[in-house]
Amino acid sequence: MNVSAAASATVIVLVALCVVPALPWLVGAFGPPDGESVRRPVPTRGSLGVVTAAVVVAFAVKLSDHVSWLPAYAYLGVVGVALAAIDARVHRLPDAITLPSYPVLAALFGLAAVLDREPGRWLRGVLAAAVVSALFAAIWALPGAGLGFGDVKLSGLLGGALGWLGASAVVAGLAAGMMLAGGWALLLLVTGRAGPRARIAYGPFLLAGTFVGILAWGGTGFA
């Protein structure tokens, strides 16, 4: 990374972290669905700040040779931390955050595609978002699947972000997310903290899996 790119990446990271003071308010602004209870308190500004900084900085380091991609992934990192905290707290992935993120990410990836002259990546990201959304919608429709429709709407965002990197990133991210969710469910079952039909918040695990998929990306395009 040259000096100019490093300076640009630093600015992008700092701008992304400017929203950290507002994250506790954002997380606390959403209550649980009707009939549900709040499962845990709003995380502190410090804890949200540490996690957000770790995610955004990790993306900046991983994408050091692709600074034009960083605004999209920094946005995803900040929004992802907020969504994970909300879902863990009230088992909800609010449309007010998820749905506007589609055009925001489409625009940020579109800008990167123009700057890098790689329109194919943008189109493949859109295709990946559609395929992943369809897959999760099919799983959601299965009896007893346990997914909420908020997970389906989130999956499209994550599929698009992974699809920009390549098919291998999509597979790695989705597999990691499902494995993390399955491991957590098994742990709850074994320890007696939840029964076989207990609902868990899948959002944090899908987001964590996407984080793994992005960091595992090997820079080999759509191989």
C-alpha positions as CSV (number, residue, x, y, z in Angstrom):
1,M,0.0,0.0,0.0
2,N,1.5,3.4,-1.0
3,V,1.3,6.5,1.2
4,S,-1.7,7.9,-0.6
5,A,-3.7,4.7,-0.3
6,A,-2.7,4.3,3.4
7,A,-3.9,7.9,4.0
8,S,-7.2,7.2,2.2
9,A,-7.8,4.0,4.2
10,T,-7.0,5.8,7.5
11,V,-9.6,8.5,6.6
12,I,-12.2,5.9,5.7
13,V,-11.7,4.1,9.0
14,L,-11.8,7.3,11.1
15,V,-15.0,8.4,9.3
16,A,-16.6,5.0,9.9
17,L,-15.7,5.1,13.6
18,C,-17.3,8.5,14.0
19,V,-20.7,6.8,14.4
20,V,-19.6,4.8,17.4
21,P,-20.9,7.3,20.0
22,A,-24.4,6.8,18.5
23,L,-24.3,3.0,18.5
24,P,-25.7,2.4,22.0
25,W,-28.7,4.7,21.2
26,L,-29.2,2.9,17.9
27,V,-29.1,-0.5,19.5
28,G,-31.5,0.6,22.3
29,A,-33.9,2.2,19.9
30,F,-35.5,-1.1,18.8
31,G,-37.6,-3.2,21.1
32,P,-38.5,-6.9,20.8
33,P,-41.3,-8.2,18.6
34,D,-44.8,-8.5,20.2
35,G,-44.8,-11.1,22.9
36,E,-41.0,-11.3,23.2
37,S,-38.8,-10.0,26.0
38,V,-35.5,-8.1,26.1
39,R,-32.8,-10.7,26.5
40,R,-29.8,-8.6,27.5
41,P,-28.9,-4.9,28.1
42,V,-27.6,-2.5,25.6
43,P,-23.9,-3.0,25.2
44,T,-21.7,-0.1,26.4
45,R,-20.2,2.5,24.1
46,G,-16.8,1.1,24.9
47,S,-17.6,-2.5,24.0
48,L,-19.4,-1.5,20.8
49,G,-16.5,0.8,19.9
50,V,-13.9,-1.9,20.5
51,V,-15.8,-4.5,18.3
52,T,-16.5,-1.9,15.6
53,A,-12.9,-0.7,15.5
54,A,-11.6,-4.3,15.3
55,V,-13.9,-5.2,12.4
56,V,-13.3,-2.0,10.4
57,V,-9.5,-2.1,10.9
58,A,-9.4,-5.8,10.0
59,F,-11.2,-5.0,6.8
60,A,-8.8,-2.1,6.1
61,V,-5.8,-4.3,6.5
62,K,-7.2,-7.2,4.5
63,L,-8.2,-4.8,1.6
64,S,-5.0,-2.8,1.7
65,D,-4.6,-3.2,-2.0
66,H,-8.2,-2.4,-2.8
67,V,-8.9,0.9,-0.9
68,S,-11.8,1.7,-3.3
69,W,-13.7,-1.3,-1.8
70,L,-13.2,-0.2,1.8
71,P,-16.1,2.3,2.1
72,A,-18.6,-0.5,1.3
73,Y,-17.0,-2.9,3.8
74,A,-16.5,-0.3,6.5
75,Y,-20.2,0.5,6.2
76,L,-21.0,-3.2,6.4
77,G,-18.8,-3.5,9.4
78,V,-20.5,-0.7,11.3
79,V,-24.0,-1.7,10.4
80,G,-23.2,-5.4,11.1
81,V,-22.1,-4.7,14.6
82,A,-25.3,-2.7,15.3
83,L,-27.5,-5.4,13.8
84,A,-25.7,-8.2,15.7
85,A,-26.1,-6.3,19.0
86,I,-29.8,-5.6,18.3
87,D,-30.6,-9.2,17.3
88,A,-28.7,-10.6,20.3
89,R,-30.7,-8.2,22.6
90,V,-34.2,-8.5,21.2
91,H,-34.2,-11.2,18.4
92,R,-34.9,-8.6,15.8
93,L,-33.2,-7.4,12.6
94,P,-35.0,-4.1,11.9
95,D,-36.0,-3.3,8.4
96,A,-35.2,0.4,9.2
97,I,-31.5,-0.6,9.1
98,T,-31.4,-3.6,6.8
99,L,-33.5,-2.4,3.8
100,P,-31.8,1.0,3.3
101,S,-28.4,-0.8,3.4
102,Y,-29.2,-2.4,0.1
103,P,-29.1,0.8,-2.0
104,V,-26.2,2.2,0.2
105,L,-24.1,-0.9,-0.5
106,A,-25.1,-1.0,-4.1
107,A,-24.0,2.6,-4.5
108,L,-20.7,2.1,-2.7
109,F,-19.8,-1.1,-4.6
110,G,-21.0,0.6,-7.8
111,L,-18.5,3.5,-7.1
112,A,-15.7,0.9,-6.5
113,A,-16.6,-0.8,-9.8
114,V,-16.4,2.5,-11.7
115,L,-13.1,3.4,-10.0
116,D,-11.6,0.0,-10.7
117,R,-13.3,-0.4,-14.1
118,E,-14.7,-3.8,-13.0
119,P,-18.4,-3.7,-13.6
120,G,-18.4,-7.5,-13.6
121,R,-17.8,-7.6,-9.8
122,W,-20.9,-5.4,-9.2
123,L,-23.1,-7.6,-11.4
124,R,-21.7,-10.8,-9.7
125,G,-22.4,-9.3,-6.3
126,V,-26.0,-8.6,-7.3
127,L,-26.3,-12.2,-8.6
128,A,-24.8,-13.5,-5.3
129,A,-27.3,-11.4,-3.3
130,A,-30.2,-12.8,-5.2
131,V,-29.1,-16.4,-5.0
132,V,-28.3,-16.3,-1.3
133,S,-31.6,-14.5,-0.6
134,A,-33.5,-17.2,-2.5
135,L,-31.6,-20.0,-0.6
136,F,-32.4,-18.5,2.8
137,A,-36.0,-17.9,1.8
138,A,-36.3,-21.6,0.9
139,I,-34.8,-22.5,4.2
140,W,-37.1,-20.1,6.0
141,A,-40.1,-21.7,4.4
142,L,-39.2,-25.2,5.7
143,P,-41.2,-26.3,8.8
144,G,-39.2,-25.8,12.0
145,A,-36.3,-24.2,10.2
146,G,-35.9,-21.5,12.9
147,L,-34.9,-18.7,10.7
148,G,-36.8,-15.4,10.9
149,F,-37.6,-13.4,7.8
150,G,-35.2,-10.7,9.0
151,D,-32.4,-13.3,8.5
152,V,-33.6,-13.7,4.9
153,K,-33.4,-10.0,4.3
154,L,-30.0,-9.8,6.0
155,S,-28.7,-12.7,3.9
156,G,-29.0,-10.8,0.7
157,L,-26.8,-8.0,2.0
158,L,-24.2,-10.5,3.2
159,G,-24.3,-12.5,0.0
160,G,-23.7,-9.4,-2.1
161,A,-20.7,-8.3,0.0
162,L,-19.2,-11.8,-0.2
163,G,-20.1,-12.2,-3.9
164,W,-18.1,-9.1,-4.8
165,L,-15.0,-11.0,-3.6
166,G,-15.9,-14.3,-5.3
167,A,-17.7,-17.6,-5.1
168,S,-15.2,-19.0,-2.6
169,A,-15.9,-16.2,-0.2
170,V,-19.7,-16.8,-0.5
171,V,-19.2,-20.4,0.4
172,A,-16.8,-19.7,3.2
173,G,-18.9,-17.0,4.7
174,L,-22.2,-18.9,4.6
175,A,-20.6,-22.1,5.9
176,A,-18.8,-20.3,8.7
177,G,-22.1,-18.6,9.8
178,M,-24.1,-21.8,9.8
179,M,-21.4,-23.7,11.6
180,L,-21.2,-21.0,14.3
181,A,-25.0,-20.9,14.7
182,G,-25.2,-24.7,14.8
183,G,-22.3,-24.9,17.4
184,W,-24.0,-22.4,19.6
185,A,-27.4,-24.2,19.4
186,L,-25.7,-27.5,20.3
187,L,-23.9,-25.9,23.2
188,L,-27.2,-24.5,24.6
189,L,-28.8,-27.8,24.2
190,V,-26.0,-29.8,25.9
191,T,-25.8,-27.4,28.8
192,G,-29.6,-27.4,29.3
193,R,-29.9,-23.6,28.7
194,A,-32.4,-24.2,25.8
195,G,-34.6,-26.9,24.5
196,P,-34.7,-28.4,21.0
197,R,-37.4,-25.9,19.9
198,A,-35.8,-22.8,21.4
199,R,-35.3,-19.8,19.1
200,I,-31.8,-18.4,18.7
201,A,-30.7,-15.2,17.1
202,Y,-29.0,-16.2,13.8
203,G,-28.1,-12.7,12.8
204,P,-24.9,-12.4,14.9
205,F,-23.6,-15.7,13.5
206,L,-24.4,-14.9,9.9
207,L,-22.6,-11.6,10.3
208,A,-19.6,-13.3,12.1
209,G,-19.5,-15.8,9.2
210,T,-19.4,-13.0,6.7
211,F,-16.5,-11.5,8.6
212,V,-14.7,-14.8,8.4
213,G,-15.4,-15.1,4.7
214,I,-14.1,-11.6,4.0
215,L,-10.9,-12.2,5.9
216,A,-10.4,-15.6,4.4
217,W,-10.7,-14.2,0.8
218,G,-7.5,-15.1,-1.1
219,G,-7.7,-12.4,-3.8
220,T,-8.4,-14.9,-6.5
221,G,-11.5,-13.3,-7.9
222,F,-14.4,-15.7,-8.6
223,A,-12.4,-18.9,-8.5
